[in-house]
Amino acid sequence: MTGVAVSFTRDSSLVRTIRLVAAAVARRAGRDEDFVEEVRLAVGEACGLLVSGAGSPDDRVSVRMQLDTTFTVWVSAPDGSIDPEPVGYDALEPWALLRGLVDEFEVQREDDSVVLRMFWPAAA
């Protein structure tokens, strides 16, 4: 099992670094570059949504990636950063891009945080 955990302040300039970390971990999954790009985009979008939500600049966004039987990514931030069931402009949810990129995706509240969980099946 390969795993990485990263925590950073709600600073949008740090999202790029997290995308690079996600791409490096995805490469360890032994999948093609299309998969790596999909993971990079999904993690960047998830982090971007949580960084841009309401909340204190001192709030931490946490990202955990694990490669086991699936490639799983958890992104979490303090509750209040973003509504887990929002409706955006023109009734489009902010999660729409993620739903298109990720094989399985869910958003939920856990304790005092909003957690986005994304996972893809392991390489065949």
SULLINZI-V756913 format. One line per field, one symbol per residue. ss: DSSP state (H for helix, E for strand, - for the rest). psi: psi as a letter, one per 20 degrees, with the letter a starting at -180 (. if undefined). burial: # if it has 24 or more other C-alpha atoms within 12 Angstrom, else .. A space follows every 50 residues. Layout:
ss: ???
psi: ???
burial: ???
This chain:
ss: -EEEEEEEE--HHHHHHHHHHHHHHHH-----HHHHHHHHHHHHHHHHHH HH-------EEEEEEEE--EEEEEEEEE----------HHH----HHHHH H--EEEEEEE--EEEEEEEEE---
psi: ppqqpqpqrmohiihgghghggggghhiikrrhggghggggggggggggh hirqrqiiqpppppppociroppppqqqqihqpilqpbqkkpqiiggghh hpgppqprpodkqpppppqqqrq.
burial: ...#.#######..#..##.#########.#...################ ###.#...#########..###############.........##..##. ##..####....########....
